[in-house]
Amino acid sequence: MGYVEAIQRWQLLSAGTQQQLRWQAIPKQVADSMAFEGEPVDLAWLTKLHPPTPPAGFKPAGESSATRN
């Protein structure tokens, strides 16, 4: 699958599904970033610390009233 197909598949997902996938990707992104900086962190430990679903009342940055103009 090329990048165009990947983008099209992403756009077909509901906003809730996109948010859930972004949330679930956070531990891996943090682990990758820390490894790049030369300070590896155990992915299992990060996953244990990071709840599987966003906390109640969580709003993504794009939906926060603080970021609206």
HELIX and SHEET records of a PDB file:
HELIX    1   1 TYR A    3  LEU A   12  1                                  10    
HELIX    2   2 ALA A   15  PHE A   36  1                                  22    
HELIX    3   3 LEU A   43  LEU A   49  1                                   7    
HELIX    4   4 ALA A   61  GLU A   63  5                                   3    
HELIX    5   5 SER A   65  THR A   67  5                                   3    
END                                                                             
